[in-house]
């Protein structure tokens, strides 16, 4: 009885779906899936500084076995090859990539910041000019009252 064996490494969240898919092609799982944790430490240099970098990979190793004498073996192998030849989907589009974030930040700096500065400048300028204007208006109103008093005195 001729058998073939296949080892597949998958993300822990994909174990069940992977087993279901490969069983469709006549593969049987051998034993329990093995959870693998690899820890890699190495030194990296940046300028004069040297620091330790540790990376951890976590995956599940699944072992499958298939008998080459199962019914429809040739068709299952053909379908499996077609399935394996399907390309991975392209990466999902991103709403804001790094370039758009930079362009947006520059736009805010060039347009919003000057707008805010103009508003602040106008408030400061207004608060300086208002007291002067109030003094001028008070003088004008005082002159108006004086003229009206003199005119009233002449008309009585």
Secondary structure, DSSP 8 states (H G I E B T S, - for coil): --EEEEEEEE-GGGHHHHHHHHHHTT-EE-S--EEEEEEEEEEEEETTEEEEEEEEEEEEEEEEEEETTSTTHHHHHHHHHHHHHS--------SS-HHHHHHHHHHIIIIIIHHHHHHHHHHHHHHHHHHHHHHHHHHHHHHHHHHHHHHHHHH-
